[in-house]
Amino acid sequence: MDSKIIDSNKKIFSQLVDFQKNMFENSYAMLSNIQEQGEQLFSKAIEKNPLVPNDTIKVCTYWMDFIKKNRKNYKSYVDTNFMKVKDIFQLNESADSSSIKK
């Protein structure tokens, strides 16, 4: 009886983690698209404007690249931690199954 409850809890936990990962993926994709569209609009506006000095364009380009790089780093960090949670879950699952067999 207890093993059924444990299996049920594991399944629920796994579904919860998958749901959270999917929510993150969707939110990240949406925000990335919005940021990329803003970047394109901003680039077009400042590149063709004769009143904007080249130094300002360089600084703005630097910051847009910096934000893009760190957005990717953030995604990588979150993905790594989702995998760690799944790995911990898998380790606990195999430890529980080995203790049940004994």
C-alpha positions in Angstrom: 0.0 0.0 0.0 2.8 2.4 0.9 4.7 1.8 -2.3 1.5 2.8 -4.3 1.4 6.1 -2.4 5.1 6.6 -2.9 4.8 5.9 -6.6 1.8 8.2 -6.8 3.8 11.0 -5.1 6.8 10.5 -7.4 4.5 10.7 -10.4 2.9 13.9 -9.1 6.3 15.4 -8.3 7.6 14.6 -11.7 4.5 16.1 -13.4 4.9 19.2 -11.2 8.6 19.7 -12.3 7.7 19.1 -15.9 4.9 21.6 -15.7 7.1 24.2 -14.1 9.8 23.6 -16.7 7.2 24.1 -19.5 6.0 27.3 -17.9 9.5 28.6 -17.7 10.2 27.6 -21.4 7.1 29.4 -22.6 7.7 32.5 -20.5 11.3 32.6 -21.5 10.5 32.3 -25.2 7.9 35.0 -25.0 10.2 37.4 -23.2 13.0 36.6 -25.5 10.9 37.4 -28.5 9.8 40.7 -27.0 13.4 41.7 -26.2 14.5 40.7 -29.7 11.8 42.8 -31.3 12.7 45.8 -29.1 16.3 45.3 -30.0 15.6 45.3 -33.7 13.4 48.4 -33.5 15.9 50.2 -31.4 18.8 49.3 -33.7 16.9 50.6 -36.8 16.0 53.8 -35.0 19.5 54.7 -33.8 21.5 53.4 -36.8 19.8 55.6 -39.3 19.5 58.7 -37.1 22.2 61.2 -38.0 21.8 62.9 -34.6 23.1 59.9 -32.7 26.9 59.8 -32.3 28.8 56.6 -33.2 30.0 56.3 -29.6 26.4 56.1 -28.4 25.6 53.5 -31.0 28.6 51.4 -29.8 27.5 51.6 -26.2 23.9 50.7 -27.1 25.1 47.8 -29.2 27.3 46.6 -26.3 24.4 46.7 -23.9 22.1 44.8 -26.3 24.8 42.1 -26.7 25.4 42.0 -23.0 21.7 41.5 -22.3 21.4 38.8 -25.0 24.4 36.9 -23.6 23.2 37.0 -20.0 19.7 36.0 -21.1 21.2 32.9 -22.6 23.3 32.3 -19.5 20.2 32.6 -17.3 18.4 30.1 -19.4 21.3 27.7 -19.2 21.5 28.1 -15.4 17.8 27.4 -15.0 17.9 24.4 -17.4 20.9 23.0 -15.4 19.0 23.3 -12.2 15.9 21.7 -13.6 18.1 18.8 -14.6 19.6 18.6 -11.1 16.1 18.4 -9.6 15.2 15.6 -12.0 18.5 13.8 -11.2 17.9 14.1 -7.5 14.4 12.7 -8.0 15.9 9.8 -10.1 18.5 9.0 -7.4 15.8 9.0 -4.7 13.6 6.8 -6.9 16.4 4.2 -7.5 17.4 4.3 -3.8 13.7 3.7 -2.8 13.3 0.9 -5.2 16.5 -0.8 -3.9 15.4 -0.5 -0.3 11.9 -1.9 -1.2 13.6 -5.0 -2.9 15.5 -5.8 0.3 
